[in-house]
Amino acid sequence: MPGALFIVATPIGNLEDITHRAVRILREVDVIACEDTRRTQKLLNQFGIKTKTISYHEHNERERAEQLCQLLETGKDIAIVSDAGTPLISDPGFRIVNAAIQRNVPIVPIPGPTAFVTALAASGLASDQFLFVGFLPARANARRAKLEELREIAATLIFYEAPRRIAKTLKDALDVFGNRNATVARELTKLHEEIVRGSLAGLRQRFSQNPTARGEMVLIISGASERRLDATQFSDEIEDQSRRLSKRVRELEGEGLDAKVALKKAARELGIKRAEAYRLVVAQKNRRRK
């Protein structure tokens, strides 16, 4: 009988986010295929895991996939991990998974953290429909061409971006999409975690003034269905909408509705998506505390 290939998600920052099941699987398999063996070894050391590791990355993926499949066919169990998060999500793993499927090797996913899902949940942008694009092209012309392809998509758009390119990407997105609502999340679950919400114009200005921001970034942009605002309108529009929403929520709560039901009803009355309504209420409360 062949062994099994386990796709194991690992923490994107805080090591406490690993699951008990992931730790057990990493202990029990015969080999762990790692994007970077040195980085994965730090995780293994943290949990006292002694399993043998082998490199599996974009530069050796083709030949290593064949080698690992041969081990699987002899009955060995193998776990594949990326440096952080879930393998195959903008990381290596596609070749070995498909090669294993062709050989009827069992594929067992071990779920866990993924940066773009973590960022989306905290973004305040619509999460009922979204498109994960991954990394945009590094070259400006190709990047703008890709953004043009996505301009009319109604779903929330999610990208990964390197810190050295974030300001340029925000400028290109502003030029192509107009001044949509957006969020940049970086260093997720780490000590210096930062989630910045606002307009594309505001985020572009912020990250142009802070070119030393570190950590891989998740950029989330509202879809084409949301109304676009120019830079001078954005703050006043949002402030007014936030005040009207908060006022209506208080009125409904005064009528006896609980907070969650009141927010849902007020958002529906004012034509605001529920996720956006929640973000506005939280922002209004934060402003009151200042």
DAHU-V179273 format. One record per backbone hydrogen bond with DSSP energy under -0.5 kcal/mol. NH is the residue of the N-H (numbers start at 1). CO is the residue of the C=O. If there is no record, write none. Layout:
NH|CO ; NH|CO
//
This chain:
3|72 ; 5|106 ; 6|4 ; 6|78 ; 7|5 ; 7|108 ; 8|6 ; 8|80 ; 9|7 ; 9|110 ; 10|85 ; 17|14 ; 18|15 ; 23|19 ; 24|20 ; 25|21 ; 26|22 ; 27|23 ; 28|24 ; 29|25 ; 30|77 ; 31|77 ; 32|52 ; 33|31 ; 33|79 ; 34|32 ; 34|54 ; 35|81 ; 40|36 ; 41|37 ; 42|38 ; 42|39 ; 43|39 ; 44|40 ; 45|41 ; 46|42 ; 47|43 ; 47|44 ; 48|45 ; 49|44 ; 50|48 ; 52|30 ; 54|32 ; 56|34 ; 60|57 ; 61|57 ; 64|60 ; 65|61 ; 66|62 ; 67|63 ; 68|64 ; 69|65 ; 70|66 ; 71|67 ; 72|68 ; 73|69 ; 74|70 ; 74|71 ; 75|72 ; 76|71 ; 78|4 ; 79|31 ; 80|6 ; 81|33 ; 85|10 ; 88|92 ; 89|86 ; 90|88 ; 97|93 ; 98|94 ; 99|95 ; 100|96 ; 101|97 ; 102|98 ; 103|99 ; 104|101 ; 105|100 ; 106|3 ; 108|5 ; 108|106 ; 109|107 ; 110|7 ; 111|109 ; 118|114 ; 119|115 ; 120|116 ; 121|117 ; 122|118 ; 122|119 ; 123|119 ; 123|120 ; 124|120 ; 131|156 ; 133|131 ; 133|158 ; 134|158 ; 136|160 ; 143|139 ; 144|140 ; 145|141 ; 146|142 ; 147|143 ; 148|144 ; 149|145 ; 150|146 ; 150|147 ; 151|147 ; 151|148 ; 153|150 ; 156|129 ; 157|221 ; 158|131 ; 159|219 ; 160|134 ; 161|217 ; 165|162 ; 166|162 ; 166|163 ; 169|165 ; 170|166 ; 171|167 ; 172|168 ; 173|169 ; 174|170 ; 175|171 ; 176|172 ; 177|173 ; 178|173 ; 178|174 ; 180|178 ; 182|198 ; 183|220 ; 184|196 ; 185|218 ; 186|194 ; 187|216 ; 190|187 ; 193|190 ; 194|186 ; 196|184 ; 197|195 ; 198|182 ; 200|180 ; 203|199 ; 204|200 ; 205|201 ; 206|202 ; 207|203 ; 208|204 ; 209|205 ; 210|206 ; 213|210 ; 217|161 ; 218|185 ; 219|159 ; 219|217 ; 220|183 ; 220|218 ; 221|157 ; 222|181 ; 224|153 ; 226|223 ; 229|179 ; 233|230 ; 234|230 ; 235|231 ; 237|233 ; 238|234 ; 239|235 ; 240|236 ; 241|237 ; 242|238 ; 243|239 ; 244|240 ; 245|241 ; 246|242 ; 247|243 ; 248|244 ; 249|245 ; 250|246 ; 251|247 ; 252|248 ; 253|249 ; 254|250 ; 255|251 ; 256|253 ; 257|252 ; 262|258 ; 263|259 ; 264|260 ; 265|261 ; 266|262 ; 267|263 ; 268|264 ; 269|265 ; 270|266 ; 271|267 ; 271|268 ; 272|267 ; 277|273 ; 278|274 ; 279|275 ; 280|276 ; 281|277 ; 282|278 ; 283|279 ; 284|280 ; 285|281 ; 286|282 ; 287|283 ; 288|284 ; 289|285 ; 290|286
//
